[in-house]
Amino acid sequence: MNTLHLKKFRKGSALIMSMFVSILAAMMTITMMSMTDTNTNQLTDNKNGLVAYYAAEAGLEEVKNYFNRDISRMGEDLSSATLPESGTPYILANNAEYWVDSLTYQDSNSALIVDIIGRYGDGFRKIRARLNTEIPSVFDDYGLLTDGTLTINGTKVLNMSVHGNDGLSFSGEDNLNNNAVATQSDDPTADPPHAILNPIGGYMPNVEVPVVPVNDLRTQSQSDGIILDIHQGDLNAQINNAPAGSNIYITADAKINKNMLTLEGNMEGKTIFLDGSIEMNLGGVESLSDVTIVTSGDMRVNGDIDIISSHADEIDVIFASGGDVDLNGSKEFIALFWANGRFTQNGASLSGRVIASEAIFLNGSFILTNSDNVTDNDIFDKVIATHSWQLVSID
């Protein structure tokens, strides 16, 4: 090849190479721009989807609040419920929105399957949740709870957390186990509770103390219960022979020393409403279990026998009073004591729960034993709680 042809060949090769490099660079630039656009779109999609998910969560909370404001709404279909639907979604402050896609009831309206859709931009998320009716967690969160002052005089062993909205008054030696704390809502300047660093006197916001629904329970027991009188001679036989799960209404006097009732053994889930005050003797040979006793007035409980449970891992004996409750004796009482007035114990041990609106007084050395949850026997006002949930695809 002569020199002239070699130069022309080299110039042609350089031109081809240059064009190839330019084309390759252009293709890389286009690819990178496309990747950048894809990444930007993915980031946007992810952000929109995350905001849509939070919107769906907000919708789930609104559904729970809707039924908790009035538990009798359980059973309403979606068209009757005042909840946002697809045509009229609820719009949040960030312009995200949610609506209820479906409501399905189960287990005689004690459970609800709900689909909530959240949307933000072009991002959609759907949450499917199962909501159950249950007793408020406050019945199981504390061993002792009062809207007033919690007073314990003497050496105390607390194996569960306790709380007094109006403060604590403790004397004697304190022993707290199982990470239990004794908290109050009276002094907001106190340090937060800590099982090791600050087990007694830590500040917590005011805890709502449930009130015994005396009027509702009276109406229920009168309307579908067995009607008895405190002074009839066969009272105990009538109570013992009543079918399992019966509601029993007993008329009584207002004064506690005029009304006496003795119970023992497995009461098979009976609910006894005594319209007045009562002195209750737990006597006989068989431990008391599986019963709810409600008084519209005061209640005095004298314990010569144990209180146990007929349900594994549950507390199934409940003493509920529209007035005060006095508990005498040093037995281990596995029960819930619930008073709209004050609760006083003159004894040494307790396994279960005490909830009292006015105050709790525990006189002398005292042991609060860690105990099981309270059984649901339909005397409690229920709340709606999330049992389970999952993200599901949009149909």
C-alpha positions in Angstrom: 0.0 0.0 0.0 1.5 3.4 -1.0 1.7 6.3 1.4 -1.3 8.2 -0.1 -3.6 5.2 0.3 -2.3 4.6 3.9 -3.1 8.1 4.9 -6.6 7.9 3.4 -7.2 4.6 5.2 -6.1 6.0 8.5 -8.4 9.1 8.1 -11.3 6.8 7.3 -10.6 4.6 10.3 -10.4 7.6 12.6 -13.7 8.9 11.2 -15.4 5.6 11.8 -14.0 5.3 15.3 -15.0 8.8 16.1 -18.5 8.1 14.9 -18.6 4.9 16.9 -17.5 6.6 20.0 -20.0 9.4 19.5 -22.8 6.9 19.0 -21.8 4.9 22.0 -21.6 8.1 24.1 -25.0 9.1 22.9 -26.4 5.7 23.8 -24.9 5.8 27.2 -26.2 9.3 27.8 -29.7 8.2 26.7 -29.5 5.1 28.9 -28.3 7.1 31.9 -31.1 9.6 31.4 -33.6 6.8 31.2 -32.2 5.2 34.3 -32.3 8.6 36.1 -35.9 9.0 35.0 -36.7 5.4 36.2 -35.0 6.0 39.5 -36.8 9.3 40.0 -40.1 7.6 39.1 -39.4 4.8 41.5 -38.5 7.2 44.3 -41.7 9.1 43.6 -43.7 5.9 43.5 -42.1 4.8 46.8 -42.8 8.1 48.4 -46.4 8.2 47.2 -46.9 4.6 48.3 -45.6 5.3 51.7 -47.8 8.4 52.2 -50.7 6.4 50.9 -49.9 3.6 53.5 -49.9 6.2 56.3 -53.3 7.5 55.0 -54.7 4.0 55.2 -53.4 3.6 58.7 -55.2 6.9 59.6 -58.4 5.4 58.1 -58.1 2.3 60.2 -57.8 4.4 63.4 -60.9 6.4 62.3 -62.9 3.2 61.9 -61.9 2.1 65.4 -62.8 5.5 66.9 -66.1 5.4 65.1 -67.2 2.1 66.7 -65.6 3.0 70.1 -67.7 6.1 70.3 -70.7 3.9 70.1 -70.1 0.1 70.4 -73.8 -0.6 69.4 -72.8 0.4 65.8 -71.2 -3.0 65.4 -73.3 -4.6 62.7 -74.0 -1.5 60.6 -73.4 -2.0 56.9 -71.1 0.4 55.1 -73.9 2.3 53.5 -75.4 3.1 56.9 -72.2 4.0 58.7 -71.0 7.6 58.5 -67.5 6.6 57.2 -65.8 7.9 54.1 -66.3 5.8 51.0 -64.7 5.9 47.5 -67.0 8.6 46.2 -66.5 10.8 49.3 -63.0 10.1 50.6 -61.6 11.8 53.7 -58.8 14.2 52.7 -55.9 14.7 55.1 -53.9 17.9 55.6 -51.1 16.7 53.2 -53.7 16.0 50.5 -53.5 12.3 51.0 -56.9 10.6 51.3 -58.5 7.4 52.6 -61.8 5.6 52.3 -63.4 2.4 53.6 -63.7 -0.2 50.9 -65.6 -2.8 52.7 -67.0 -3.9 56.2 -67.6 -7.6 57.0 -68.9 -8.8 60.4 -68.1 -12.1 62.1 -68.8 -14.0 65.3 -72.2 -12.4 66.0 -70.9 -8.9 65.4 -68.1 -9.3 67.9 -65.4 -9.1 65.1 -65.1 -6.9 62.0 -63.0 -7.3 58.8 -62.3 -3.9 57.3 -60.6 -2.9 54.1 -59.1 0.6 54.0 -57.6 2.2 50.9 -55.1 5.1 51.2 -54.2 7.2 48.2 -51.5 9.9 47.5 -50.8 11.1 44.0 -50.7 7.9 41.9 -49.8 5.8 45.0 -52.4 3.4 46.4 -52.2 1.1 49.5 -54.9 -1.2 51.0 -54.9 -2.4 54.6 -57.1 -5.3 55.6 -57.6 -5.6 59.4 -59.5 -7.7 61.8 -61.0 -5.7 64.7 -62.3 -7.5 67.8 -64.4 -6.3 70.7 -62.7 -6.8 74.0 -62.6 -5.5 77.5 -60.5 -2.3 78.0 -56.8 -3.2 78.6 -56.8 -1.1 81.8 -58.5 -4.1 83.6 -55.3 -6.1 83.0 -52.6 -3.4 83.0 -52.6 -2.7 86.7 -52.9 -4.7 89.9 -54.1 -1.6 91.8 -55.7 1.5 90.1 -57.5 4.4 91.6 -58.6 7.9 90.5 -57.8 9.0 94.1 -54.8 8.3 96.4 -53.3 4.8 96.6 -52.3 4.2 100.3 -50.4 1.2 101.5 -49.3 1.1 105.2 -46.6 -1.4 106.1 -44.2 -3.7 104.2 -45.4 -4.2 100.7 -44.4 -6.7 97.9 -45.7 -5.6 94.5 -45.4 -8.1 91.7 -47.6 -5.9 89.3 -47.6 -2.2 88.5 -49.9 0.1 90.5 -51.2 3.6 89.9 -52.9 6.5 91.8 -54.1 9.4 89.7 -54.2 11.6 92.9 -50.8 10.3 94.2 -49.2 7.6 96.3 -49.0 7.3 100.1 -46.6 4.5 101.0 -45.1 3.7 104.4 -42.9 0.8 105.4 -40.6 -1.2 103.2 -41.1 -1.4 99.5 -40.4 -4.4 97.3 -41.2 -4.4 93.6 -40.6 -7.4 91.3 -41.3 -8.4 87.7 -40.4 -4.8 86.5 -43.4 -3.5 88.3 -43.6 0.3 89.0 -45.8 2.4 91.3 -46.8 5.6 89.4 -48.9 8.7 90.0 -50.4 11.6 88.0 -50.5 14.2 90.8 -46.9 15.5 90.4 -45.9 16.1 86.7 -42.4 17.3 87.8 -41.5 13.8 88.9 -39.1 11.7 86.7 -40.6 9.1 84.4 -41.1 5.6 85.9 -38.3 3.1 85.6 -38.3 -0.4 87.2 -34.7 0.1 88.5 -34.0 3.8 88.6 -37.4 5.1 89.7 -39.8 2.3 90.7 -41.9 4.4 93.0 -43.5 7.8 92.3 -42.8 8.2 88.6 -45.1 10.5 86.7 -47.7 9.2 84.2 -50.5 11.1 82.6 -53.9 10.6 84.1 -55.2 7.1 83.6 -58.9 6.7 82.9 -60.6 4.7 85.6 -63.6 2.7 84.4 -66.9 3.1 86.4 -69.2 0.2 87.3 -72.2 0.5 85.0 -74.7 0.0 87.8 -77.8 1.2 86.1 -77.2 -0.8 82.9 -76.5 -4.0 85.0 -79.7 -3.4 87.0 -81.8 -3.1 83.9 -80.3 -6.1 82.3 -80.7 -8.3 85.4 -84.3 -7.2 85.9 -85.3 -7.7 82.3 -84.0 -11.2 81.7 -83.0 -12.4 85.2 -84.4 -14.5 88.1 -86.1 -12.1 90.6 -85.4 -12.9 94.3 -85.5 -11.1 97.7 -82.7 -11.0 100.1 -84.9 -12.1 103.0 -86.5 -15.2 101.5 -85.7 -18.4 103.3 -84.7 -20.4 100.2 -82.4 -17.7 98.8 -79.2 -19.7 98.7 -81.0 -22.7 97.2 -82.5 -20.5 94.5 -79.1 -19.1 93.6 -77.4 -22.5 93.6 -80.1 -24.2 91.6 -80.3 -21.5 88.9 -79.0 -22.5 85.5 -75.4 -21.9 84.6 -74.8 -18.3 83.3 -78.1 -17.0 84.8 -78.7 -13.3 85.7 -80.1 -13.1 89.2 -81.7 -9.9 90.5 -82.1 -9.6 94.3 -84.0 -6.8 96.1 -82.3 -5.7 99.3 -82.1 -2.9 101.9 -79.9 0.1 101.7 -78.1 -0.7 105.0 -75.2 -3.2 104.8 -75.9 -4.8 108.2 -79.4 -5.8 107.1 -78.4 -7.9 104.1 -76.3 -11.1 104.4 -75.4 -13.5 101.7 -73.2 -16.6 101.9 -71.6 -18.1 98.7 -69.2 -21.0 98.0 -68.2 -23.4 95.2 -68.3 -23.0 91.4 -71.1 -20.7 90.5 -71.0 -21.6 86.8 -70.8 -18.1 85.4 -73.8 -16.6 87.2 -74.2 -12.8 87.6 -75.9 -11.7 90.8 -77.1 -8.1 91.1 -78.1 -7.1 94.6 -80.1 -3.8 94.6 -78.8 -2.4 97.9 -75.8 -3.1 100.1 -74.5 -6.4 101.2 -72.3 -8.3 103.7 -70.9 -11.2 101.8 -69.6 -14.2 103.7 -67.4 -16.6 101.7 -68.0 -19.7 103.9 -68.4 -23.4 103.6 -65.9 -26.0 102.4 -65.6 -25.3 98.6 -63.5 -22.4 97.2 -65.6 -19.8 95.4 -65.2 -19.5 91.6 -66.8 -18.3 88.3 -69.3 -15.6 89.6 -69.9 -11.9 89.3 -71.5 -10.1 92.3 -72.7 -6.6 91.7 -74.2 -4.3 94.4 -75.8 -0.9 93.8 -74.6 0.1 97.3 -71.7 -0.8 99.6 -70.1 -4.3 99.9 -68.3 -6.0 102.7 -66.6 -9.3 101.9 -65.5 -11.6 104.7 -63.4 -14.5 103.5 -63.2 -17.8 105.3 -62.5 -19.7 102.1 -60.3 -19.2 99.1 -61.3 -17.5 95.8 -60.0 -19.5 92.9 -60.7 -19.7 89.1 -62.5 -22.3 87.1 -60.9 -21.0 83.9 -57.3 -21.7 83.2 -55.1 -18.5 83.2 -58.1 -16.2 83.9 -59.7 -14.4 86.8 -63.4 -15.3 86.8 -64.6 -13.9 90.1 -65.7 -10.2 90.1 -67.0 -8.1 93.0 -68.4 -4.8 91.6 -69.9 -2.1 93.7 -71.7 1.2 93.1 -70.3 2.2 96.5 -67.4 1.1 98.8 -65.8 -2.3 99.1 -64.3 -3.6 102.3 -62.3 -6.8 102.1 -61.5 -8.6 105.4 -59.2 -11.5 105.9 -55.7 -12.6 105.0 -56.5 -15.1 102.3 -55.2 -15.0 98.8 -58.2 -13.7 96.8 -57.9 -14.3 93.1 -60.6 -11.8 92.0 -61.3 -8.4 90.5 -62.6 -5.9 93.1 -64.2 -2.9 91.3 -65.7 0.0 93.2 -67.2 3.3 92.3 -66.3 4.4 95.9 -63.2 3.4 97.8 -61.6 0.0 98.4 -60.2 -1.0 101.8 -58.4 -4.2 102.6 -57.7 -5.4 106.1 -55.5 -8.4 105.4 -52.2 -9.5 104.1 -52.4 -10.8 100.5 -54.3 -10.3 97.2 -54.0 -11.9 93.8 -56.0 -10.2 91.1 -57.0 -6.6 90.5 -58.4 -3.7 92.4 -60.0 -0.7 90.6 -61.6 2.0 92.7 -62.7 5.5 91.7 -62.3 7.3 95.0 -59.3 5.7 96.8 -57.5 2.5 97.7 -56.5 1.8 101.3 -54.4 -1.3 102.2 -53.7 -1.6 105.9 -50.8 -3.6 107.2 -48.2 -5.7 105.4 -49.4 -6.5 101.9 -48.5 -8.8 99.0 -49.9 -8.1 95.5 -49.3 -11.3 93.5 -48.9 -11.3 89.8 -52.1 -12.8 88.3 -53.9 -13.7 85.2 -56.1 -11.6 83.0 -59.8 -10.9 83.8 -62.3 -13.1 82.0 -64.8 -11.4 79.8 -68.3 -12.2 81.2 -70.2 -9.5 79.4 -70.5 -7.0 82.2 -67.8 -4.7 80.8 -68.3 -1.9 78.3 -66.3 -3.2 75.3 -63.8 -1.4 73.1 -62.7 -2.1 69.5 -59.0 -3.2 69.2 -56.9 -4.3 66.2 -56.4 -8.1 66.3 -54.4 -8.4 63.1 -53.8 -6.6 59.8 -51.9 -6.9 56.5 -51.2 -5.1 53.3 -53.2 -6.6 50.4 -53.1 -5.9 46.7 -55.5 -3.4 45.1 -58.2 -5.3 43.1 
